[in-house]
Amino acid sequence: MSAQTIIRKAEPGDLDALVALENRCFDGDRMSRRSYAAALRNPRASLLVAMAGMRLVGSAVVLRRSDSPAARLYSVAVDPTLRGRGLGARLLAEAEQAARNSGAASLRLEVKDRNRTALALYGKSGYGIIGRIAQYYADGSDALRLEKPL
Ligand SMILES: CC(C)(COP(=O)(O)OP(=O)(O)OC[C@H]1O[C@@H](n2cnc3c(N)ncnc32)[C@H](O)[C@@H]1OP(=O)(O)O)[C@@H](O)C(=O)NCCC(=O)NCCS
């Protein structure tokens, strides 16, 4: 599967499929349609999508702020039917490259402290824990803040 799945920059026409993927992948604290539409227009945002043929099966969102040397990984998601095949790791690597290309010195992210799959992926990819934010998520769970130097 992985070899036939390409990763490219998102386009305005991907909006519906991006929102649908977000809804399939997250129970709460989702990125809204409005946020995706804004990110698609924002020159400081990098939106990447994984395409299996015509099907949008993965996404990653990186945001760069002018006042910080760190870029922020806002979201990474893989269609539930295609997990565990390396696509998350590929999206993460491409997101890091996008952050590097924008001049960022590091990539930061927040992740639910109980999201073992995502934590395994980030740990394997070289991210270190730099903090904990109590009750960061709508369901009351804490976030871990992670960072990787680029
Ligand atoms: C996190 C997510 C993007 C990973 O995508 P994926 O395509 O399954 O990831 P990969 O196949 O590249 O796996 C990468 C690593 O993650 C870990 N991993 C993957 N599936 C796992 C599982 N079921 N249990 C534990 N660890 C797992 C492994 O360390 C794996 O490396 P390995 O295959 O060398 O052992 C995907 O599970 C997802 O979309 N989850 C819902 C959204 C989410 O939580 N996003 C992160 C929010 S911060």
The ligand as a MOL file (V3000), in Angstrom:
LIG
                    3D

  0  0  0     0  0            999 V3000
M  V30 BEGIN CTAB
M  V30 COUNTS 48 50 0 0 0
M  V30 BEGIN ATOM
M  V30 1 C -0.8140 8.2730 15.2660 0
M  V30 2 C -1.0870 7.8150 13.8240 0
M  V30 3 C -0.9680 9.0280 12.8900 0
M  V30 4 C -0.0110 6.7700 13.4330 0
M  V30 5 O -0.2000 6.4300 12.0790 0
M  V30 6 P 0.2800 5.0150 11.4750 0
M  V30 7 O 0.2460 5.1270 10.0040 0
M  V30 8 O -0.4640 3.9180 12.1080 0
M  V30 9 O 1.7950 4.9830 12.0070 0
M  V30 10 P 2.9680 4.0540 11.4380 0
M  V30 11 O 2.4160 2.8640 10.7740 0
M  V30 12 O 3.9020 4.9280 10.6860 0
M  V30 13 O 3.6380 3.5970 12.7840 0
M  V30 14 C 4.7040 4.3050 13.2950 0
M  V30 15 C 4.9980 3.8150 14.6930 0
M  V30 16 O 3.8840 4.0710 15.5320 0
M  V30 17 C 3.7970 3.0120 16.4690 0
M  V30 18 N 2.5290 2.3170 16.2760 0
M  V30 19 C 1.7950 2.1920 15.1560 0
M  V30 20 N 0.6720 1.5000 15.4030 0
M  V30 21 C 0.6930 1.1910 16.7210 0
M  V30 22 C -0.1870 0.5080 17.5870 0
M  V30 23 N -1.3350 0.0050 17.1450 0
M  V30 24 N 0.1480 0.4080 18.8870 0
M  V30 25 C 1.3050 0.9480 19.3520 0
M  V30 26 N 2.1710 1.6060 18.5580 0
M  V30 27 C 1.8810 1.7250 17.2820 0
M  V30 28 C 4.9550 2.0850 16.2380 0
M  V30 29 O 6.0490 2.5580 17.0060 0
M  V30 30 C 5.2190 2.3290 14.7980 0
M  V30 31 O 6.5150 2.0320 14.4450 0
M  V30 32 P 6.8850 0.5250 13.9480 0
M  V30 33 O 5.8830 0.1670 12.8910 0
M  V30 34 O 8.2740 0.6710 13.4380 0
M  V30 35 O 6.7610 -0.3010 15.1760 0
M  V30 36 C -2.4780 7.1270 13.6810 0
M  V30 37 O -2.5830 6.1260 14.6490 0
M  V30 38 C -3.6510 8.0910 13.8340 0
M  V30 39 O -4.0840 8.7260 12.8840 0
M  V30 40 N -4.2010 8.1820 15.0660 0
M  V30 41 C -5.3590 9.0330 15.3220 0
M  V30 42 C -4.9860 10.4870 15.2680 0
M  V30 43 C -3.8910 10.8190 16.2640 0
M  V30 44 O -3.9140 10.3740 17.4130 0
M  V30 45 N -2.9330 11.6350 15.8180 0
M  V30 46 C -1.8410 12.0900 16.6440 0
M  V30 47 C -2.3350 13.2330 17.4420 0
M  V30 48 S -1.0300 14.1110 18.2290 0
M  V30 END ATOM
M  V30 BEGIN BOND
M  V30 1 1 1 2
M  V30 2 1 2 3
M  V30 3 1 2 4
M  V30 4 1 2 36
M  V30 5 1 4 5
M  V30 6 1 5 6
M  V30 7 2 6 7
M  V30 8 1 6 8
M  V30 9 1 6 9
M  V30 10 1 9 10
M  V30 11 2 10 11
M  V30 12 1 10 12
M  V30 13 1 10 13
M  V30 14 1 13 14
M  V30 15 1 14 15
M  V30 16 1 15 16
M  V30 17 1 15 30
M  V30 18 1 16 17
M  V30 19 1 17 18
M  V30 20 1 17 28
M  V30 21 1 18 19
M  V30 22 1 18 27
M  V30 23 2 19 20
M  V30 24 1 20 21
M  V30 25 1 21 22
M  V30 26 2 21 27
M  V30 27 1 22 23
M  V30 28 2 22 24
M  V30 29 1 24 25
M  V30 30 2 25 26
M  V30 31 1 26 27
M  V30 32 1 28 29
M  V30 33 1 28 30
M  V30 34 1 30 31
M  V30 35 1 31 32
M  V30 36 2 32 33
M  V30 37 1 32 34
M  V30 38 1 32 35
M  V30 39 1 36 37
M  V30 40 1 36 38
M  V30 41 2 38 39
M  V30 42 1 38 40
M  V30 43 1 40 41
M  V30 44 1 41 42
M  V30 45 1 42 43
M  V30 46 2 43 44
M  V30 47 1 43 45
M  V30 48 1 45 46
M  V30 49 1 46 47
M  V30 50 1 47 48
M  V30 END BOND
M  V30 END CTAB
M  END
